[in-house]
């Protein structure tokens, strides 16, 4: 998870969100696989609890879909190991990109 900021300086937390069908691939490509939950069900339980905890503290939290193959490319392009720090950075960058697109769309309407 990583912080991102909107134009009005609202704190936003990006939380990586994996797809069930990609969970094993995510574990296979992670350099810190031993730090990840053993199953998607276990990960989902932990992730949902963290998501609710952050929301209840008043933060804007957004789930950021992580496609394992795009994550690999992103890490390779930046010379990063696919670890928790890189995955958090990836989610923060993706959220920033999504927020920029949303802002452009809102300006047009």
N, C-alpha and C positions, 0 to 999 in steps of 0.2 A: 504494500500500500504506500502511496506517495501523495504528497500534497500538490495541488495545482491551484491557480488563482484565476478568477474571472476578472473582467475589467473593473467591476465594482469592488474588488478585493474580498469577495466572499470566499471563505475557506471551503475547498472542495477536496474530499478524499476519494481517490481512485482505488477501487479494490478489484484485484484481478478476479475474473470469473471464468472458470473452465467449463468446457462442454463434457458431458459424461463420456461420449464416444472418443474424446481426445485425452482423457485422463492418463491412460497408460503411456501414451506417446509423450505427454508432458513429463511424466516421471522418467521415461527412457532418455530424454534429451537433457534433463536437468543435471548440472554438475553437483547439486546438493540434494539428490533424490532421497537421501536418508533423512532429510529434514521435512520432507513432504509426508502427508498422511498416506497410509498404505492403500486405501481404496478411495474411490470417488465419493462414496457415501460418507466416509469419515471426514474427508475434506469439506464436503458440502455442509455437514453439521457444524464444523468449526467456523467456516466462512460465514454461514448465516448468523451464527451467534455474534461474530465480530461485527458484521454489518449492522445488526440490531443495536449492539452496544454503542457503536459510533453514532448511529442515528439518534439514539436516545440521549446522547450527550449534546445534541443540538447541531451537529455537523451535517453538511450536505454530503451524502455519500453516494457515489455512482459505481455501479458494476460495469466493468470494462471487459467485454468479451475478448478472450485470448485464443487466437487460432495458433496452434502449435507450429505450423510451418511458417507462418508470418513472423512468429517470435524467433525462430531459428535464423531466418534471414536478417531480421533486425539486429540480433546479437552479432551475427557474422559481419554485417556492415560496419558495426561499431567496435569490433574486436573485443567483445565482452563475453565472459563466461555466462552461461544460462543458469544464473543462481537467483536467489530471492531478491537481491538488490537490483539485478538487471530486470527481472520480471516486474518489480515495482516501478522502476523507471519507465519501462515500456508502457505500463498501464497509465502512468501520469502523462506521458507524451501523447498517447492515444486520446485520453480524455481532453487534453488541451486542444488537439486537432478537432475533436468533436464539438467542443465549446466554440471554437472559432467558426466552424461551419454553421452552427446554430445561430451565432451572432450575425453572420452574413445573411442568413435566411430571414431572421427577424427584421433586419434593416430593410429588406426588400418588400416586406409586407406592411 
